[in-house]
Amino acid sequence: GRFVLVPASFSFQHDSAGQVEARANFAGVDTRAGDVVFRSYIIASGATPAAAMESVLTILFPPVTAEP
């Protein structure tokens, strides 16, 4: 593939409401040119670290539905 999604960093902390807050940085890289074509910084919360990370991934890759 020409383009690669690179998970650049992840961190977890508690927010003011006691939820787990996940912060994630992603970069899209053109492997032929060596250029970063986009960057994404996402902050999402959940009851557990796994739920917070699931929220991050839902923001990054929203569900796609096809209605007839």
mmCIF file of the N, C-alpha and C atoms, coordinates in Angstrom:
data_MODEL
# 
_entry.id   MODEL 
# 
loop_
_atom_site.group_PDB 
_atom_site.id 
_atom_site.type_symbol 
_atom_site.label_atom_id 
_atom_site.label_alt_id 
_atom_site.label_comp_id 
_atom_site.label_asym_id 
_atom_site.label_entity_id 
_atom_site.label_seq_id 
_atom_site.pdbx_PDB_ins_code 
_atom_site.Cartn_x 
_atom_site.Cartn_y 
_atom_site.Cartn_z 
_atom_site.occupancy 
_atom_site.B_iso_or_equiv 
_atom_site.pdbx_formal_charge 
_atom_site.auth_seq_id 
_atom_site.auth_comp_id 
_atom_site.auth_asym_id 
_atom_site.auth_atom_id 
_atom_site.pdbx_PDB_model_num 
ATOM 1   N N  . GLY A 1 1  ? 0.810   -1.178 0.000  1.00 0.00 ? 1  GLY A N  1 
ATOM 2   C CA . GLY A 1 1  ? 0.000   0.000  0.000  1.00 0.00 ? 1  GLY A CA 1 
ATOM 3   C C  . GLY A 1 1  ? 0.859   1.249  0.000  1.00 0.00 ? 1  GLY A C  1 
ATOM 4   N N  . ARG A 1 2  ? 0.326   2.260  -0.593 1.00 0.00 ? 2  ARG A N  1 
ATOM 5   C CA . ARG A 1 2  ? 1.040   3.520  -0.670 1.00 0.00 ? 2  ARG A CA 1 
ATOM 6   C C  . ARG A 1 2  ? 0.888   4.340  0.605  1.00 0.00 ? 2  ARG A C  1 
ATOM 7   N N  . PHE A 1 3  ? -0.275  4.289  1.217  1.00 0.00 ? 3  PHE A N  1 
ATOM 8   C CA . PHE A 1 3  ? -0.536  5.099  2.403  1.00 0.00 ? 3  PHE A CA 1 
ATOM 9   C C  . PHE A 1 3  ? -0.602  4.217  3.645  1.00 0.00 ? 3  PHE A C  1 
ATOM 10  N N  . VAL A 1 4  ? -0.054  4.725  4.737  1.00 0.00 ? 4  VAL A N  1 
ATOM 11  C CA . VAL A 1 4  ? -0.001  3.991  5.992  1.00 0.00 ? 4  VAL A CA 1 
ATOM 12  C C  . VAL A 1 4  ? -0.558  4.877  7.093  1.00 0.00 ? 4  VAL A C  1 
ATOM 13  N N  . LEU A 1 5  ? -1.376  4.288  7.972  1.00 0.00 ? 5  LEU A N  1 
ATOM 14  C CA . LEU A 1 5  ? -1.858  4.978  9.158  1.00 0.00 ? 5  LEU A CA 1 
ATOM 15  C C  . LEU A 1 5  ? -0.929  4.622  10.311 1.00 0.00 ? 5  LEU A C  1 
ATOM 16  N N  . VAL A 1 6  ? -0.274  5.622  10.876 1.00 0.00 ? 6  VAL A N  1 
ATOM 17  C CA . VAL A 1 6  ? 0.713   5.397  11.925 1.00 0.00 ? 6  VAL A CA 1 
ATOM 18  C C  . VAL A 1 6  ? 0.165   5.893  13.260 1.00 0.00 ? 6  VAL A C  1 
ATOM 19  N N  . PRO A 1 7  ? -0.001  4.994  14.240 1.00 0.00 ? 7  PRO A N  1 
ATOM 20  C CA . PRO A 1 7  ? -0.375  5.457  15.581 1.00 0.00 ? 7  PRO A CA 1 
ATOM 21  C C  . PRO A 1 7  ? 0.867   6.072  16.238 1.00 0.00 ? 7  PRO A C  1 
ATOM 22  N N  . ALA A 1 8  ? 0.866   7.381  16.380 1.00 0.00 ? 8  ALA A N  1 
ATOM 23  C CA . ALA A 1 8  ? 2.062   8.079  16.855 1.00 0.00 ? 8  ALA A CA 1 
ATOM 24  C C  . ALA A 1 8  ? 2.182   8.085  18.371 1.00 0.00 ? 8  ALA A C  1 
ATOM 25  N N  . SER A 1 9  ? 1.057   8.252  19.088 1.00 0.00 ? 9  SER A N  1 
ATOM 26  C CA . SER A 1 9  ? 1.127   8.237  20.551 1.00 0.00 ? 9  SER A CA 1 
ATOM 27  C C  . SER A 1 9  ? -0.248  7.994  21.152 1.00 0.00 ? 9  SER A C  1 
ATOM 28  N N  . PHE A 1 10 ? -0.233  7.411  22.348 1.00 0.00 ? 10 PHE A N  1 
ATOM 29  C CA . PHE A 1 10 ? -1.448  7.204  23.136 1.00 0.00 ? 10 PHE A CA 1 
ATOM 30  C C  . PHE A 1 10 ? -1.145  7.571  24.569 1.00 0.00 ? 10 PHE A C  1 
ATOM 31  N N  . SER A 1 11 ? -2.113  8.171  25.253 1.00 0.00 ? 11 SER A N  1 
ATOM 32  C CA . SER A 1 11 ? -1.974  8.400  26.684 1.00 0.00 ? 11 SER A CA 1 
ATOM 33  C C  . SER A 1 11 ? -3.356  8.299  27.323 1.00 0.00 ? 11 SER A C  1 
ATOM 34  N N  . PHE A 1 12 ? -3.363  7.927  28.595 1.00 0.00 ? 12 PHE A N  1 
ATOM 35  C CA . PHE A 1 12 ? -4.598  7.804  29.356 1.00 0.00 ? 12 PHE A CA 1 
ATOM 36  C C  . PHE A 1 12 ? -4.461  8.606  30.637 1.00 0.00 ? 12 PHE A C  1 
ATOM 37  N N  . GLN A 1 13 ? -5.549  9.230  31.043 1.00 0.00 ? 13 GLN A N  1 
ATOM 38  C CA . GLN A 1 13 ? -5.598  9.944  32.317 1.00 0.00 ? 13 GLN A CA 1 
ATOM 39  C C  . GLN A 1 13 ? -7.057  10.023 32.748 1.00 0.00 ? 13 GLN A C  1 
ATOM 40  N N  . HIS A 1 14 ? -7.286  10.433 33.975 1.00 0.00 ? 14 HIS A N  1 
ATOM 41  C CA . HIS A 1 14 ? -8.653  10.607 34.457 1.00 0.00 ? 14 HIS A CA 1 
ATOM 42  C C  . HIS A 1 14 ? -9.079  12.044 34.206 1.00 0.00 ? 14 HIS A C  1 
ATOM 43  N N  . ASP A 1 15 ? -10.313 12.229 33.730 1.00 0.00 ? 15 ASP A N  1 
ATOM 44  C CA . ASP A 1 15 ? -10.822 13.583 33.540 1.00 0.00 ? 15 ASP A CA 1 
ATOM 45  C C  . ASP A 1 15 ? -11.502 14.055 34.823 1.00 0.00 ? 15 ASP A C  1 
ATOM 46  N N  . SER A 1 16 ? -12.058 15.253 34.817 1.00 0.00 ? 16 SER A N  1 
ATOM 47  C CA . SER A 1 16 ? -12.648 15.847 36.023 1.00 0.00 ? 16 SER A CA 1 
ATOM 48  C C  . SER A 1 16 ? -13.894 15.106 36.507 1.00 0.00 ? 16 SER A C  1 
ATOM 49  N N  . ALA A 1 17 ? -14.539 14.321 35.638 1.00 0.00 ? 17 ALA A N  1 
ATOM 50  C CA . ALA A 1 17 ? -15.742 13.571 36.018 1.00 0.00 ? 17 ALA A CA 1 
ATOM 51  C C  . ALA A 1 17 ? -15.393 12.157 36.493 1.00 0.00 ? 17 ALA A C  1 
ATOM 52  N N  . GLY A 1 18 ? -14.116 11.800 36.532 1.00 0.00 ? 18 GLY A N  1 
ATOM 53  C CA . GLY A 1 18 ? -13.703 10.483 36.976 1.00 0.00 ? 18 GLY A CA 1 
ATOM 54  C C  . GLY A 1 18 ? -13.648 9.445  35.868 1.00 0.00 ? 18 GLY A C  1 
ATOM 55  N N  . GLN A 1 19 ? -13.964 9.828  34.650 1.00 0.00 ? 19 GLN A N  1 
ATOM 56  C CA . GLN A 1 19 ? -13.870 8.926  33.509 1.00 0.00 ? 19 GLN A CA 1 
ATOM 57  C C  . GLN A 1 19 ? -12.408 8.806  33.077 1.00 0.00 ? 19 GLN A C  1 
ATOM 58  N N  . VAL A 1 20 ? -12.106 7.767  32.337 1.00 0.00 ? 20 VAL A N  1 
ATOM 59  C CA . VAL A 1 20 ? -10.775 7.615  31.747 1.00 0.00 ? 20 VAL A CA 1 
ATOM 60  C C  . VAL A 1 20 ? -10.771 8.366  30.423 1.00 0.00 ? 20 VAL A C  1 
ATOM 61  N N  . GLU A 1 21 ? -9.796  9.231  30.264 1.00 0.00 ? 21 GLU A N  1 
ATOM 62  C CA . GLU A 1 21 ? -9.671  10.010 29.029 1.00 0.00 ? 21 GLU A CA 1 
ATOM 63  C C  . GLU A 1 21 ? -8.499  9.465  28.226 1.00 0.00 ? 21 GLU A C  1 
ATOM 64  N N  . ALA A 1 22 ? -8.762  9.120  26.970 1.00 0.00 ? 22 ALA A N  1 
ATOM 65  C CA . ALA A 1 22 ? -7.716  8.638  26.066 1.00 0.00 ? 22 ALA A CA 1 
ATOM 66  C C  . ALA A 1 22 ? -7.377  9.755  25.089 1.00 0.00 ? 22 ALA A C  1 
ATOM 67  N N  . ARG A 1 23 ? -6.099  9.971  24.882 1.00 0.00 ? 23 ARG A N  1 
ATOM 68  C CA . ARG A 1 23 ? -5.620  10.939 23.891 1.00 0.00 ? 23 ARG A CA 1 
ATOM 69  C C  . ARG A 1 23 ? -4.753  10.179 22.905 1.00 0.00 ? 23 ARG A C  1 
ATOM 70  N N  . ALA A 1 24 ? -5.029  10.367 21.624 1.00 0.00 ? 24 ALA A N  1 
ATOM 71  C CA . ALA A 1 24 ? -4.308  9.612  20.601 1.00 0.00 ? 24 ALA A CA 1 
ATOM 72  C C  . ALA A 1 24 ? -3.916  10.519 19.448 1.00 0.00 ? 24 ALA A C  1 
ATOM 73  N N  . ASN A 1 25 ? -2.713  10.309 18.952 1.00 0.00 ? 25 ASN A N  1 
ATOM 74  C CA . ASN A 1 25 ? -2.216  10.995 17.757 1.00 0.00 ? 25 ASN A CA 1 
ATOM 75  C C  . ASN A 1 25 ? -2.013  9.957  16.665 1.00 0.00 ? 25 ASN A C  1 
ATOM 76  N N  . PHE A 1 26 ? -2.516  10.263 15.479 1.00 0.00 ? 26 PHE A N  1 
ATOM 77  C CA . PHE A 1 26 ? -2.330  9.405  14.319 1.00 0.00 ? 26 PHE A CA 1 
ATOM 78  C C  . PHE A 1 26 ? -1.776  10.258 13.186 1.00 0.00 ? 26 PHE A C  1 
ATOM 79  N N  . ALA A 1 27 ? -0.991  9.622  12.321 1.00 0.00 ? 27 ALA A N  1 
ATOM 80  C CA . ALA A 1 27 ? -0.489  10.308 11.135 1.00 0.00 ? 27 ALA A CA 1 
ATOM 81  C C  . ALA A 1 27 ? -0.730  9.412  9.934  1.00 0.00 ? 27 ALA A C  1 
ATOM 82  N N  . GLY A 1 28 ? -1.098  10.016 8.827  1.00 0.00 ? 28 GLY A N  1 
ATOM 83  C CA . GLY A 1 28 ? -1.216  9.314  7.554  1.00 0.00 ? 28 GLY A CA 1 
ATOM 84  C C  . GLY A 1 28 ? 0.018   9.642  6.734  1.00 0.00 ? 28 GLY A C  1 
ATOM 85  N N  . VAL A 1 29 ? 0.734   8.603  6.301  1.00 0.00 ? 29 VAL A N  1 
ATOM 86  C CA . VAL A 1 29 ? 2.010   8.802  5.623  1.00 0.00 ? 29 VAL A CA 1 
ATOM 87  C C  . VAL A 1 29 ? 1.956   8.220  4.212  1.00 0.00 ? 29 VAL A C  1 
ATOM 88  N N  . ASP A 1 30 ? 2.436   9.005  3.256  1.00 0.00 ? 30 ASP A N  1 
ATOM 89  C CA . ASP A 1 30 ? 2.620   8.537  1.878  1.00 0.00 ? 30 ASP A CA 1 
ATOM 90  C C  . ASP A 1 30 ? 3.985   7.862  1.841  1.00 0.00 ? 30 ASP A C  1 
ATOM 91  N N  . THR A 1 31 ? 3.998   6.532  1.690  1.00 0.00 ? 31 THR A N  1 
ATOM 92  C CA . THR A 1 31 ? 5.261   5.800  1.785  1.00 0.00 ? 31 THR A CA 1 
ATOM 93  C C  . THR A 1 31 ? 6.173   6.023  0.595  1.00 0.00 ? 31 THR A C  1 
ATOM 94  N N  . ARG A 1 32 ? 5.628   6.371  -0.556 1.00 0.00 ? 32 ARG A N  1 
ATOM 95  C CA . ARG A 1 32 ? 6.483   6.616  -1.732 1.00 0.00 ? 32 ARG A CA 1 
ATOM 96  C C  . ARG A 1 32 ? 7.223   7.942  -1.624 1.00 0.00 ? 32 ARG A C  1 
ATOM 97  N N  . ALA A 1 33 ? 6.498   8.973  -1.201 1.00 0.00 ? 33 ALA A N  1 
ATOM 98  C CA . ALA A 1 33 ? 7.097   10.305 -1.121 1.00 0.00 ? 33 ALA A CA 1 
ATOM 99  C C  . ALA A 1 33 ? 7.708   10.584 0.251  1.00 0.00 ? 33 ALA A C  1 
ATOM 100 N N  . GLY A 1 34 ? 7.304   9.792  1.272  1.00 0.00 ? 34 GLY A N  1 
ATOM 101 C CA . GLY A 1 34 ? 7.801   10.035 2.621  1.00 0.00 ? 34 GLY A CA 1 
ATOM 102 C C  . GLY A 1 34 ? 7.165   11.243 3.268  1.00 0.00 ? 34 GLY A C  1 
ATOM 103 N N  . ASP A 1 35 ? 5.987   11.638 2.798  1.00 0.00 ? 35 ASP A N  1 
ATOM 104 C CA . ASP A 1 35 ? 5.311   12.823 3.324  1.00 0.00 ? 35 ASP A CA 1 
ATOM 105 C C  . ASP A 1 35 ? 4.205   12.432 4.292  1.00 0.00 ? 35 ASP A C  1 
ATOM 106 N N  . VAL A 1 36 ? 4.017   13.256 5.310  1.00 0.00 ? 36 VAL A N  1 
ATOM 107 C CA . VAL A 1 36 ? 2.860   13.124 6.186  1.00 0.00 ? 36 VAL A CA 1 
ATOM 108 C C  . VAL A 1 36 ? 1.718   13.862 5.505  1.00 0.00 ? 36 VAL A C  1 
ATOM 109 N N  . VAL A 1 37 ? 0.637   13.135 5.157  1.00 0.00 ? 37 VAL A N  1 
ATOM 110 C CA . VAL A 1 37 ? -0.462  13.743 4.418  1.00 0.00 ? 37 VAL A CA 1 
ATOM 111 C C  . VAL A 1 37 ? -1.588  14.216 5.328  1.00 0.00 ? 37 VAL A C  1 
ATOM 112 N N  . PHE A 1 38 ? -1.671  13.670 6.545  1.00 0.00 ? 38 PHE A N  1 
ATOM 113 C CA . PHE A 1 38 ? -2.603  14.212 7.522  1.00 0.00 ? 38 PHE A CA 1 
ATOM 114 C C  . PHE A 1 38 ? -2.176  13.802 8.925  1.00 0.00 ? 38 PHE A C  1 
ATOM 115 N N  . ARG A 1 39 ? -2.650  14.571 9.885  1.00 0.00 ? 39 ARG A N  1 
ATOM 116 C CA . ARG A 1 39 ? -2.447  14.267 11.304 1.00 0.00 ? 39 ARG A CA 1 
ATOM 117 C C  . ARG A 1 39 ? -3.792  14.371 11.989 1.00 0.00 ? 39 ARG A C  1 
ATOM 118 N N  . SER A 1 40 ? -3.987  13.552 13.001 1.00 0.00 ? 40 SER A N  1 
ATOM 119 C CA . SER A 1 40 ? -5.238  13.554 13.737 1.00 0.00 ? 40 SER A CA 1 
ATOM 120 C C  . SER A 1 40 ? -4.935  13.481 15.224 1.00 0.00 ? 40 SER A C  1 
ATOM 121 N N  . TYR A 1 41 ? -5.569  14.324 16.010 1.00 0.00 ? 41 TYR A N  1 
ATOM 122 C CA . TYR A 1 41 ? -5.430  14.313 17.464 1.00 0.00 ? 41 TYR A CA 1 
ATOM 123 C C  . TYR A 1 41 ? -6.824  14.109 18.026 1.00 0.00 ? 41 TYR A C  1 
ATOM 124 N N  . ILE A 1 42 ? -7.039  13.002 18.721 1.00 0.00 ? 42 ILE A N  1 
ATOM 125 C CA . ILE A 1 42 ? -8.364  12.634 19.191 1.00 0.00 ? 42 ILE A CA 1 
ATOM 126 C C  . ILE A 1 42 ? -8.350  12.508 20.707 1.00 0.00 ? 42 ILE A C  1 
ATOM 127 N N  . ILE A 1 43 ? -9.380  13.064 21.349 1.00 0.00 ? 43 ILE A N  1 
ATOM 128 C CA . ILE A 1 43 ? -9.584  12.924 22.781 1.00 0.00 ? 43 ILE A CA 1 
ATOM 129 C C  . ILE A 1 43 ? -10.965 12.313 22.977 1.00 0.00 ? 43 ILE A C  1 
ATOM 130 N N  . ALA A 1 44 ? -11.040 11.209 23.732 1.00 0.00 ? 44 ALA A N  1 
ATOM 131 C CA . ALA A 1 44 ? -12.317 10.559 23.994 1.00 0.00 ? 44 ALA A CA 1 
ATOM 132 C C  . ALA A 1 44 ? -12.292 9.971  25.403 1.00 0.00 ? 44 ALA A C  1 
ATOM 133 N N  . SER A 1 45 ? -13.486 9.785  25.968 1.00 0.00 ? 45 SER A N  1 
ATOM 134 C CA . SER A 1 45 ? -13.602 9.276  27.334 1.00 0.00 ? 45 SER A CA 1 
ATOM 135 C C  . SER A 1 45 ? -14.394 7.978  27.376 1.00 0.00 ? 45 SER A C  1 
ATOM 136 N N  . GLY A 1 46 ? -14.182 7.225  28.455 1.00 0.00 ? 46 GLY A N  1 
ATOM 137 C CA . GLY A 1 46 ? -14.920 5.995  28.699 1.00 0.00 ? 46 GLY A CA 1 
ATOM 138 C C  . GLY A 1 46 ? -14.757 5.585  30.143 1.00 0.00 ? 46 GLY A C  1 
ATOM 139 N N  . ALA A 1 47 ? -15.505 4.587  30.549 1.00 0.00 ? 47 ALA A N  1 
ATOM 140 C CA . ALA A 1 47 ? -15.453 4.124  31.940 1.00 0.00 ? 47 ALA A CA 1 
ATOM 141 C C  . ALA A 1 47 ? -14.156 3.384  32.250 1.00 0.00 ? 47 ALA A C  1 
ATOM 142 N N  . THR A 1 48 ? -13.586 2.738  31.242 1.00 0.00 ? 48 THR A N  1 
ATOM 143 C CA . THR A 1 48 ? -12.333 1.987  31.395 1.00 0.00 ? 48 THR A CA 1 
ATOM 144 C C  . THR A 1 48 ? -11.376 2.408  30.281 1.00 0.00 ? 48 THR A C  1 
ATOM 145 N N  . PRO A 1 49 ? -10.098 2.074  30.400 1.00 0.00 ? 49 PRO A N  1 
ATOM 146 C CA . PRO A 1 49 ? -9.184  2.392  29.299 1.00 0.00 ? 49 PRO A CA 1 
ATOM 147 C C  . PRO A 1 49 ? -9.617  1.755  27.971 1.00 0.00 ? 49 PRO A C  1 
ATOM 148 N N  . ALA A 1 50 ? -10.130 0.521  28.028 1.00 0.00 ? 50 ALA A N  1 
ATOM 149 C CA . ALA A 1 50 ? -10.580 -0.141 26.799 1.00 0.00 ? 50 ALA A CA 1 
ATOM 150 C C  . ALA A 1 50 ? -11.762 0.594  26.177 1.00 0.00 ? 50 ALA A C  1 
ATOM 151 N N  . ALA A 1 51 ? -12.696 1.056  27.009 1.00 0.00 ? 51 ALA A N  1 
ATOM 152 C CA . ALA A 1 51 ? -13.852 1.794  26.494 1.00 0.00 ? 51 ALA A CA 1 
ATOM 153 C C  . ALA A 1 51 ? -13.429 3.141  25.922 1.00 0.00 ? 51 ALA A C  1 
ATOM 154 N N  . ALA A 1 52 ? -12.466 3.798  26.562 1.00 0.00 ? 52 ALA A N  1 
ATOM 155 C CA . ALA A 1 52 ? -11.966 5.070  26.042 1.00 0.00 ? 52 ALA A CA 1 
ATOM 156 C C  . ALA A 1 52 ? -11.268 4.873  24.704 1.00 0.00 ? 52 ALA A C  1 
ATOM 157 N N  . MET A 1 53 ? -10.482 3.798  24.577 1.00 0.00 ? 53 MET A N  1 
ATOM 158 C CA . MET A 1 53 ? -9.804  3.527  23.306 1.00 0.00 ? 53 MET A CA 1 
ATOM 159 C C  . MET A 1 53 ? -10.811 3.153  22.230 1.00 0.00 ? 53 MET A C  1 
ATOM 160 N N  . GLU A 1 54 ? -11.862 2.433  22.602 1.00 0.00 ? 54 GLU A N  1 
ATOM 161 C CA . GLU A 1 54 ? -12.915 2.111  21.632 1.00 0.00 ? 54 GLU A CA 1 
ATOM 162 C C  . GLU A 1 54 ? -13.580 3.391  21.126 1.00 0.00 ? 54 GLU A C  1 
ATOM 163 N N  . SER A 1 55 ? -13.769 4.364  21.999 1.00 0.00 ? 55 SER A N  1 
ATOM 164 C CA . SER A 1 55 ? -14.332 5.654  21.593 1.00 0.00 ? 55 SER A CA 1 
ATOM 165 C C  . SER A 1 55 ? -13.403 6.381  20.632 1.00 0.00 ? 55 SER A C  1 
ATOM 166 N N  . VAL A 1 56 ? -12.100 6.320  20.891 1.00 0.00 ? 56 VAL A N  1 
ATOM 167 C CA . VAL A 1 56 ? -11.123 6.927  19.982 1.00 0.00 ? 56 VAL A CA 1 
ATOM 168 C C  . VAL A 1 56 ? -11.222 6.291  18.598 1.00 0.00 ? 56 VAL A C  1 
ATOM 169 N N  . LEU A 1 57 ? -11.281 4.964  18.556 1.00 0.00 ? 57 LEU A N  1 
ATOM 170 C CA . LEU A 1 57 ? -11.334 4.269  17.270 1.00 0.00 ? 57 LEU A CA 1 
ATOM 171 C C  . LEU A 1 57 ? -12.653 4.513  16.543 1.00 0.00 ? 57 LEU A C  1 
ATOM 172 N N  . THR A 1 58 ? -13.745 4.686  17.290 1.00 0.00 ? 58 THR A N  1 
ATOM 173 C CA . THR A 1 58 ? -15.032 5.007  16.664 1.00 0.00 ? 58 THR A CA 1 
ATOM 174 C C  . THR A 1 58 ? -15.000 6.393  16.040 1.00 0.00 ? 58 THR A C  1 
ATOM 175 N N  . ILE A 1 59 ? -14.304 7.323  16.680 1.00 0.00 ? 59 ILE A N  1 
ATOM 176 C CA . ILE A 1 59 ? -14.159 8.659  16.104 1.00 0.00 ? 59 ILE A CA 1 
ATOM 177 C C  . ILE A 1 59 ? -13.291 8.592  14.844 1.00 0.00 ? 59 ILE A C  1 
ATOM 178 N N  . LEU A 1 60 ? -12.200 7.825  14.915 1.00 0.00 ? 60 LEU A N  1 
ATOM 179 C CA . LEU A 1 60 ? -11.283 7.721  13.782 1.00 0.00 ? 60 LEU A CA 1 
ATOM 180 C C  . LEU A 1 60 ? -11.908 6.969  12.610 1.00 0.00 ? 60 LEU A C  1 
ATOM 181 N N  . PHE A 1 61 ? -12.617 5.878  12.916 1.00 0.00 ? 61 PHE A N  1 
ATOM 182 C CA . PHE A 1 61 ? -13.262 5.042  11.892 1.00 0.00 ? 61 PHE A CA 1 
ATOM 183 C C  . PHE A 1 61 ? -14.756 4.925  12.206 1.00 0.00 ? 61 PHE A C  1 
ATOM 184 N N  . PRO A 1 62 ? -15.557 5.914  11.841 1.00 0.00 ? 62 PRO A N  1 
ATOM 185 C CA . PRO A 1 62 ? -16.983 5.836  12.163 1.00 0.00 ? 62 PRO A CA 1 
ATOM 186 C C  . PRO A 1 62 ? -17.646 4.671  11.437 1.00 0.00 ? 62 PRO A C  1 
ATOM 187 N N  . PRO A 1 63 ? -18.679 4.086  12.076 1.00 0.00 ? 63 PRO A N  1 
ATOM 188 C CA . PRO A 1 63 ? -19.375 2.975  11.411 1.00 0.00 ? 63 PRO A CA 1 
ATOM 189 C C  . PRO A 1 63 ? -20.040 3.459  10.113 1.00 0.00 ? 63 PRO A C  1 
ATOM 190 N N  . VAL A 1 64 ? -19.967 2.609  9.116  1.00 0.00 ? 64 VAL A N  1 
ATOM 191 C CA . VAL A 1 64 ? -20.580 2.930  7.831  1.00 0.00 ? 64 VAL A CA 1 
ATOM 192 C C  . VAL A 1 64 ? -21.759 1.979  7.623  1.00 0.00 ? 64 VAL A C  1 
ATOM 193 N N  . THR A 1 65 ? -22.918 2.545  7.350  1.00 0.00 ? 65 THR A N  1 
ATOM 194 C CA . THR A 1 65 ? -24.087 1.716  7.079  1.00 0.00 ? 65 THR A CA 1 
ATOM 195 C C  . THR A 1 65 ? -24.620 2.066  5.702  1.00 0.00 ? 65 THR A C  1 
ATOM 196 N N  . ALA A 1 66 ? -25.148 1.059  5.056  1.00 0.00 ? 66 ALA A N  1 
ATOM 197 C CA . ALA A 1 66 ? -25.754 1.257  3.753  1.00 0.00 ? 66 ALA A CA 1 
ATOM 198 C C  . ALA A 1 66 ? -27.243 0.964  3.867  1.00 0.00 ? 66 ALA A C  1 
ATOM 199 N N  . GLU A 1 67 ? -28.031 1.967  3.657  1.00 0.00 ? 67 GLU A N  1 
ATOM 200 C CA . GLU A 1 67 ? -29.476 1.777  3.709  1.00 0.00 ? 67 GLU A CA 1 
ATOM 201 C C  . GLU A 1 67 ? -29.994 1.500  2.308  1.00 0.00 ? 67 GLU A C  1 
ATOM 202 N N  . PRO A 1 68 ? -30.894 0.504  2.189  1.00 0.00 ? 68 PRO A N  1 
ATOM 203 C CA . PRO A 1 68 ? -31.407 0.178  0.843  1.00 0.00 ? 68 PRO A CA 1 
ATOM 204 C C  . PRO A 1 68 ? -32.282 1.270  0.267  1.00 0.00 ? 68 PRO A C  1 
# 
